[in-house]
Every structure is written in structure tokens, then in C-alpha cells.
Amino acid sequence: MQHPSQNARINIVQGEYHVSGDKVLAISTLLGSCVAACINDPIAEVGGMNHFLLPGDTAASPLFSRHGVHLMELLINGLLKKGAARHRLEAKLFGGARTMQGLGDIGSTNARFAQDFLKREGIAITGGSLGGETGRRIQFWPASGRVMQKFVRAVEEKPVAVPALPPTGDLELF
């Protein structure tokens, strides 16, 4: 008989975070220029992931819940509430790609913010993958700190041939 949460997965999107100590749970997300911080305490076997759209600051705005400052603080506080010790926290950072040419490089700004934030907080960065021009799908097991990354290539859209309508002039919609 399988454990009820075996192969359990929670997907997070921009502006979200999740913290857990479940040994079989995986947290996943899809990243482009956004950044996800995967942080865990290997001794307490608790971890979490966030997914932020913009670095942000302490000023409130309509997008505040998607800002890195807000989500980093929520993630760290969530870990501490679950029994993590700040001095044992380890982080892995992912994302920050430049997925659209000609629109600036918010990805590198996000990556730099996350690195600077963790350095200021005294949290060790033990791995990850930042930058590039390709999106990523991340799967994180918070209790162990294990992460799996798959690069996601942009799909080129091709025109589809559509057959011509019959010349009868009748049109049937269904």
C-alpha cells in the first residue's frame, strides 16, 4: 500500500511560496525571467520554495505579493515557524533567464537581487542555475533539499493549413 502523499506535488506560480517538511512532497514551478529560491534546513528536514516576478522594495504596490523582498521574508519566516534554524539554512537559486530579446533583462536583475538578499541575511547559497536564455521547470523536495531542473525550450509556432469552406454558401456552426 502506498503512502497517501507518495508522489505528492504542489505547483506554485508567480507570487506564491510553500513550506513543508513532508519527506515525499515535491514543490514545482516553471520559470523564465522570474527567480525561485529553494531554501531548506537539512537538520530539521524542512524547506520551501518561492517564485517571484520582480525584486521589489518595501513600498506597497498592486504587485507587492509578487515582489522578491516580500516572498523571501515570507519563505524564511515560514521555515523558522516549522523548526528551521537560520544559521543552518541553505539556498539554491533558479531562473533569471533573458527569455525575450529587446525587452531589457529583468532576469539578471531578479538573480542579482536574490543573491544579494541571501548574502545580507547570512544564508549560504549552495547551488542553483541562474541566467541564460531558456526557461526552466524546477522540482524541489523540501525535506531533503534535492532539486531537479529541466530546461524548457520555446516552441516555435508554425502556421496550420486550414481547408477552405465548401462553396455552397451554407455555414453550420456546432
TIKOLSE-28358 format. One record per residue: residue in one letter; chain; y, x, z of N, C-alpha, C in turn. Coordinates in steps of 0.1 Angstrom, whole numbers, plus 2048, in hexadecimal, padded with zeros to 3 digits. Layout:
BEGIN
> A,A,Y,X,Z,Y,X,Z,Y,X,Z
...
REM end
This chain:
BEGIN
> M,A,7F4,808,800,800,800,800,80C,809,800
> Q,A,816,806,7F7,822,80E,7F6,82C,809,801
> H,A,834,813,806,83F,811,80F,849,808,808
> P,A,84F,7FD,80E,857,7F4,808,863,7FA,801
> S,A,868,806,806,874,80C,800,870,817,7F6
> Q,A,863,819,7F4,85F,824,7EB,865,822,7DD
> N,A,86A,82C,7D8,871,82C,7CB,87E,824,7CB
> A,A,883,821,7D7,88F,81A,7D8,89B,822,7D3
> R,A,8A4,81B,7CC,8B0,822,7C6,8BC,819,7C8
> I,A,8C7,81F,7CB,8D4,818,7CC,8DD,81F,7C2
> N,A,8E3,817,7B9,8EC,81C,7AF,8FA,81A,7B4
> I,A,903,824,7B4,911,823,7B7,919,825,7AB
> V,A,925,81F,7AB,92F,820,7A0,93C,825,7A5
> Q,A,946,826,79D,953,82B,7A1,958,824,7AD
> G,A,95D,82B,7B7,963,826,7C3,959,822,7CD
> E,A,94C,826,7CC,942,823,7D6,93C,82F,7DC
> Y,A,935,82D,7E7,92E,838,7EE,922,831,7F5
> H,A,918,839,7F9,90D,834,800,907,83F,809
> V,A,904,83C,815,8FE,846,81F,8F1,840,824
> S,A,8E7,849,825,8DA,845,829,8D2,851,82F
> G,A,8C8,84D,837,8BE,857,83C,8B0,853,837
> D,A,8AF,849,82F,8A2,845,829,89C,850,821
> K,A,890,854,825,889,860,81E,885,85D,810
> V,A,884,851,80C,87F,84E,7FE,88A,848,7F5
> L,A,896,845,7FB,8A1,83F,7F4,8A8,84A,7EB
> A,A,8AB,846,7DF,8B3,84E,7D6,8C0,846,7D3
> I,A,8CB,84E,7D3,8D8,848,7CF,8DB,84E,7C1
> S,A,8DF,845,7B8,8E2,84A,7AA,8EF,845,7A5
> T,A,8F5,84D,79B,901,849,795,902,850,787
> L,A,90B,84B,77F,90E,850,772,91C,856,772
> L,A,91E,862,76E,92B,869,76F,92F,86E,761
> G,A,93C,86D,75F,943,874,754,94D,87D,75A
> S,A,95A,879,75A,965,881,760,965,87F,76F
> C,A,95F,874,774,95E,872,782,956,87D,789
> V,A,957,87D,796,94F,887,79E,948,880,7A9
> A,A,93C,884,7AB,934,87F,7B6,931,88B,7C0
> A,A,933,888,7CD,930,892,7D7,923,88D,7DD
> C,A,919,896,7DD,90C,893,7E4,90C,89C,7F1
> I,A,90D,896,7FC,90E,89D,809,903,899,812
> N,A,8FC,8A3,818,8F2,8A0,822,8F2,8AA,82E
> D,A,8EB,8A5,838,8E8,8AE,844,8D9,8AF,844
> P,A,8D4,8BB,841,8C6,8BD,83F,8BE,8BC,84C
> I,A,8C5,8BE,858,8BE,8BD,865,8BD,8AE,869
> A,A,8C8,8A7,868,8C8,899,86B,8C1,890,860
> E,A,8BF,896,855,8B8,88F,849,8C0,883,846
> V,A,8CD,884,844,8D5,879,840,8DF,87F,835
> G,A,8E2,876,82C,8EB,87B,821,8F2,86F,81A
> G,A,8FB,872,811,901,867,80A,908,86D,7FD
> M,A,90C,864,7F5,912,867,7E8,91E,85E,7E6
> N,A,929,863,7E0,934,85B,7DC,937,85D,7CD
> H,A,93F,855,7C7,943,856,7B9,951,852,7B7
> F,A,95A,85D,7B5,968,859,7B4,96E,85C,7A6
> L,A,978,854,7A3,97E,853,796,98A,85C,795
> L,A,992,85D,7A0,99E,865,7A0,99F,86D,7AE
> P,A,9A5,879,7AE,9A7,880,7BB,9AE,878,7C5
> G,A,9BA,872,7C1,9C2,86A,7CA,9C9,872,7D5
> D,A,9D0,86A,7DD,9D7,870,7E8,9D6,865,7F3
> T,A,9DE,867,7FE,9DD,85E,809,9E6,851,807
> A,A,9ED,851,7FC,9F5,845,7F9,9ED,83A,7F3
> A,A,9EF,82E,7F8,9E7,823,7F3,9EB,81F,7E5
> S,A,9E1,81A,7DE,9E3,815,7D0,9D8,80C,7CD
> P,A,9D9,804,7C2,9CF,7FB,7BE,9C1,802,7BC
> L,A,9C1,80E,7B9,9B5,816,7B6,9B0,81E,7C2
> F,A,9B6,81C,7CE,9B4,824,7D9,9A5,826,7DC
> S,A,99D,81B,7DB,98F,81C,7DF,987,825,7D5
> R,A,98D,828,7CA,987,831,7C0,98B,83F,7C2
> H,A,994,842,7CB,99A,84F,7CC,991,858,7D4
> G,A,991,865,7D0,988,86F,7D7,98B,871,7E6
> V,A,998,871,7EA,99B,873,7F8,995,868,800
> H,A,996,85C,7FC,991,851,804,982,851,804
> L,A,97B,853,7F9,96D,853,7F8,966,85F,7FF
> M,A,96D,86B,7FF,968,877,806,968,874,815
> E,A,973,86E,81A,974,86B,828,96A,861,82C
> L,A,968,856,824,95E,84C,827,950,852,828
> L,A,94D,85A,81E,940,860,81E,93D,869,82A
> I,A,946,872,82D,944,87B,838,943,873,845
> N,A,94C,869,847,94C,861,854,93F,859,854
> G,A,93A,854,849,92D,84D,849,922,856,84D
> L,A,922,863,848,917,86C,84C,918,86F,85B
> L,A,924,871,860,925,874,86F,920,868,877
> K,A,923,85C,873,91E,850,87A,90F,84F,87A
> K,A,908,854,870,8FA,854,86E,8F3,860,875
> G,A,8FB,868,87C,8F5,873,884,8F6,881,87E
> A,A,8FD,882,873,900,890,86D,909,897,875
> A,A,908,8A5,875,912,8AD,87C,91A,8B4,871
> R,A,927,8B4,873,931,8B9,868,92D,8C8,864
> H,A,92A,8D0,86E,927,8DE,86B,91A,8E1,863
> R,A,912,8D6,862,905,8D8,85B,906,8D1,84D
> L,A,911,8CB,84A,912,8C4,83D,912,8CD,831
> E,A,90A,8C9,827,909,8D1,81A,90C,8C8,80F
> A,A,914,8CD,805,919,8C4,7FA,914,8CA,7ED
> K,A,912,8C1,7E4,90F,8C4,7D6,919,8BB,7CE
> L,A,920,8C1,7C4,92A,8B9,7BC,925,8B8,7AE
> F,A,927,8AC,7A8,923,8AA,79A,92E,8A2,793
> G,A,92F,8A4,786,938,89C,77D,944,8A5,779
> G,A,94F,89E,777,95B,8A5,773,95B,8AA,765
> A,A,954,8A3,75C,953,8A7,74E,960,8A3,747
> R,A,962,8AA,73C,96D,8A6,733,967,89E,727
> T,A,965,891,729,95D,889,720,965,884,714
> M,A,973,884,715,97B,87F,709,986,889,706
> Q,A,985,88F,6FB,98F,899,6F7,99C,892,6F4
> G,A,9A7,89A,6F7,9B4,895,6F4,9BA,88C,6FF
> L,A,9B2,889,70A,9B8,880,714,9BA,887,721
> G,A,9BC,894,721,9BE,89B,72D,9B0,89F,733
> D,A,9B0,8A6,73E,9A4,8AA,744,9A3,8A6,753
> I,A,9A2,899,755,9A1,893,763,994,898,76A
> G,A,98A,89B,762,97D,8A0,767,97F,8AD,76F
> S,A,987,8B7,76A,989,8C3,771,992,8C1,77D
> T,A,99B,8B8,77C,9A3,8B5,788,99B,8AF,793
> N,A,992,8A6,78F,988,8A0,799,980,8AB,7A0
> A,A,97A,8B4,797,971,8BE,79C,979,8C8,7A6
> R,A,985,8CB,7A2,98D,8D4,7AA,990,8CE,7B8
> F,A,994,8C1,7B7,997,8B9,7C3,98B,8BA,7CD
> A,A,97F,8B6,7C8,973,8B6,7D0,970,8C3,7D7
> Q,A,971,8CE,7CF,96E,8DB,7D4,978,8DF,7DF
> D,A,985,8DC,7DC,990,8DF,7E6,98E,8D7,7F3
> F,A,98B,8CA,7F1,989,8C1,7FD,97E,8C7,806
> L,A,973,8CA,800,967,8CF,808,96A,8DC,80F
> K,A,971,8E5,808,975,8F1,80E,97E,8EF,81A
> R,A,988,8E7,818,991,8E3,824,98A,8DE,82F
> E,A,97F,8D6,82D,978,8CF,837,96D,8D8,83D
> G,A,96B,8E4,837,961,8EE,83C,953,8E9,839
> I,A,951,8E2,82E,944,8DD,82A,93F,8E6,81E
> A,A,933,8ED,820,92E,8F6,816,92A,8EF,809
> I,A,92D,8F4,7FE,928,8EF,7F1,91C,8F8,7ED
> T,A,911,8F1,7ED,904,8F9,7EB,8FF,8F7,7DC
> G,A,905,8EF,7D4,901,8EE,7C6,908,8E3,7BF
> G,A,903,8E0,7B3,909,8D5,7AB,90C,8DA,79D
> S,A,913,8D1,796,916,8D4,788,923,8CD,784
> L,A,92D,8D5,781,93A,8CF,77E,93F,8D3,771
> G,A,947,8CB,76A,94D,8CF,75D,945,8CC,751
> G,A,948,8D2,747,941,8D0,73A,947,8C4,733
> E,A,93F,8C0,729,944,8B5,720,93A,8A9,71F
> T,A,930,8A9,729,925,8A0,728,924,898,735
> G,A,922,88B,734,91F,883,740,912,887,747
> R,A,910,882,753,904,885,75B,8FF,879,762
> R,A,8F2,878,763,8EC,86E,76C,8E7,876,778
> I,A,8EB,872,784,8E7,879,790,8DE,870,799
> Q,A,8D4,875,79E,8CC,86F,7A8,8CA,878,7B4
> F,A,8CE,872,7C0,8CF,87A,7CC,8C6,874,7D7
> W,A,8BE,87C,7DD,8B6,877,7E8,8BD,87C,7F5
> P,A,8C4,873,7FC,8CD,877,807,8C6,87E,813
> A,A,8BA,87A,816,8B3,880,822,8B0,88E,820
> S,A,8AC,892,814,8A8,8A0,811,8B3,8A8,80A
> G,A,8BC,8A2,804,8C7,8A9,7FD,8C3,8AD,7EF
> R,A,8B7,8A8,7EA,8B3,8AB,7DD,8BB,8A3,7D2
> V,A,8BE,8AA,7C7,8C6,8A3,7BC,8BF,8A5,7AF
> M,A,8BF,89B,7A7,8BA,89D,799,8C6,899,790
> Q,A,8C8,8A1,786,8D3,89E,77C,8CD,89E,76E
> K,A,8D2,894,767,8CE,893,758,8DB,892,751
> F,A,8DD,89A,746,8E9,899,73E,8E8,88D,735
> V,A,8F3,886,733,8F3,87A,72A,8FC,87D,71F
> R,A,8F7,87D,713,8FE,880,707,904,873,702
> A,A,910,874,6FC,917,868,6F6,90F,864,6EA
> V,A,90D,857,6E9,906,852,6DE,910,84F,6D2
> E,A,90D,854,6C7,915,852,6BB,912,844,6B6
> E,A,91D,83C,6B4,91B,82E,6AF,91A,82F,6A0
> K,A,910,828,69A,90F,828,68C,911,81A,687
> P,A,917,818,67B,919,80B,676,90C,804,673
> V,A,90B,7F7,676,8FE,7F0,673,900,7E7,667
> A,A,8F7,7E8,65D,8F8,7E0,651,8F5,7D1,655
> V,A,8FE,7C8,651,8FC,7BA,654,8FA,7B3,647
> P,A,8EF,7AB,645,8EC,7A5,639,8F7,79A,636
> A,A,8FA,798,629,904,78E,625,8FF,780,628
> L,A,909,777,62B,905,769,62D,901,763,620
> P,A,8F9,759,620,8F5,752,614,901,74C,60D
> P,A,901,74B,600,90D,746,5F9,90E,737,5F9
> T,A,906,730,601,907,721,601,914,71C,607
> G,A,91A,723,60F,926,71E,616,923,717,623
> D,A,917,715,626,913,70F,633,911,71A,63D
> L,A,915,717,649,914,721,654,90E,71A,660
> E,A,903,720,665,8FC,71A,670,8FE,724,67C
> L,A,903,71F,687,904,727,693,8FB,722,69D
> F,A,8F4,72B,6A4,8EB,726,6AE,8EA,730,6B9
REM end
